[in-house]
């Protein structure tokens, strides 16, 4: 789209998004999470007892901490 063509985010945005998705899908599987349904059926398969802190911590460490002011 226009944003990609503007060069602001780089011409390789699709490749970077694909690589990021693959990395996080692997990380999620590694931590033992599994998707058991579609988003439309989220209320039927979501388990309230699941502890999402490990993936939240991994996401924080991988994406936010490097941008935090020292």
NORWO-V458613 format. One record per backbone hydrogen bond with DSSP energy under -0.5 kcal/mol. CO is the residue of the C=O (numbers start at 1). NH is the residue of the N-H. If there is no record, write none. Layout:
co=[CO;CO]
nh=[NH;NH]
This chain:
co=[1;2;3;3;3;4;10;12;13;14;15;16;17;18;19;20;21;22;23;24;25;26;27;28;29;34;38;39;41;41;42;46;47;50;52;53;54;55;56;57;58;59;59;60;60;64;64;65]
nh=[5;6;7;8;9;7;13;16;17;18;19;20;21;22;23;24;25;26;27;28;29;30;31;33;32;36;41;42;44;45;46;48;50;52;56;57;58;59;60;61;62;63;64;64;65;67;68;68]
